[in-house]
Amino acid sequence: MSLERLNPADLSPATGFSHAVVATGGRLVFLAGQTALDTDGKVSGATLPEQFERALANLLAALRAAGGTPADLARVTVYATDVADYRAHAPELGRIWKRLAGRDYPAMAVIGAVRLWDEECVVELDGVAVLP
């Protein structure tokens, strides 16, 4: 199994994501949307960075349960209830990503959402991973 991350020079610089990820061989793991819910099902964190960190940790926990690592992520979609707030916190969110998931960036998108399942949540992440 291999993941090849492609960032063509004729596209804008990829900062915190890859423009394309080519997966060869392996098993696909589809990761359900994860928010900032703790193990008791309560929302953890009031700010976007706090909730992003918990949601990413939850996504990575589901990935680990499937036998994967952050480097196996091929695609992550971020749903944010306030895209302007997400952009304003982008440097901090990038530091959180690097600390928890490293520098192997998947293909990513940030999508504005009117609201999430739990009304107090401001961010949700889902993804696809390719395992050997």
N, C-alpha and C positions, 0 to 999 in steps of 0.2 A: 504494500500500500504506500502511496506517496501523495502528498499535496504539493502542488507547484503554485506559488503565488506570483501573479503577473501584474506588473505595474508599468504599462507602456509609456515611453517617453513622450508620445504625442497626446497624452491625457494629462490633466492637472495632477500635481503631486499628490500621492496617496499619503495622507497623514492620519494614522490611527486606523487604517483599514487597507485592504488590498482591492484593486479594481477587479481582479478575477482570480479564482482559485480552481485549479484543475485537479480533480481527484481521480486517481487510478487505482483500481483494485480495492478490496476491503469491504467492510460492512457499513451501511448507513445507519446513523442514530439520529432520530428526530427528537429534539428536545422541546418539551412543552414550555409555554410562556411562564416565566418566573418573575415574581414581584418580590417585595421586601417582607414577605411573611416569614415569621420565625417558626420554630418547631411547634409552638402552641397555636399557630394559625393567626397570630396577631401581627399587625403591620409594625415593622421595626424601622425607626428613623423618621424624622419629620422633613428633612431637607432632601433635595434631589441627590446630592452626592452620597448621603447616608443610605438612601433607598437604592441607588445604583449599586453601591458596594454589596449590599445584602442580596439584591436580585442577581448580580453576577456570581456571588458566592453560591447561591442556590442553583444557578444554571450549571456551574462547575461541579457541584456536588452530584447533580443528576448525571452529568457526563462521567464522573468518576465511577458512579454506580454501574454504568454500562461498560466500564473498563477503559475509558478514554482519558485523555489529558487535554489541557487547553490547546496544545499544538495540533490536535486532531480536528479542531473547529474549522469547518469550511465556510459556514455562513451564520451570521448573527443578525437578527433584526431587533432594533430598539424601538419601542413605542413610548413616546413621551407626551404627557398632557400639556406641556409648554415647551415647544421647540426653541423659543428664544432663550428660555432659562437653561435648557440643555446646552445651547451654543455658548452661553455666558460661562457655564461651568466646564466647558470642554477640556481645558488644560488639567483641571483637577480630576475629571473623569478619566482622562488619559493616564494619569499617574496611578489611579486605582486599578485600571485595566492592566497596566504593566506590572504592578505589584502582585495581582492575583493570577493573571493569565499570561504574562510575558510579552514578548515582542513579535510573536508569530500571529499576525493579524488576519482574521478571516475576511471574506467579502462581507460588507456591512451596509445597512441602511438605517436611517432614523426616520420614523414616521410619526407625524402628529396624530394624537388620539384625543377625542373629546373627553373621554374618561375611561378608566380601566375597571375590571371586575370589582375590585375593592375600591370604593370611592376615595379612600385616603391615599391610595397609591398614585405616584406620579410618573413611574417608569416601570416597564416590563421588558424582558429580554427573552427571545426564543432563538433556537438555532438548529443547525444540522452539522453533524460531525461524521467523519469517515475514519473508521477503525481498521487496523490490519486484520 
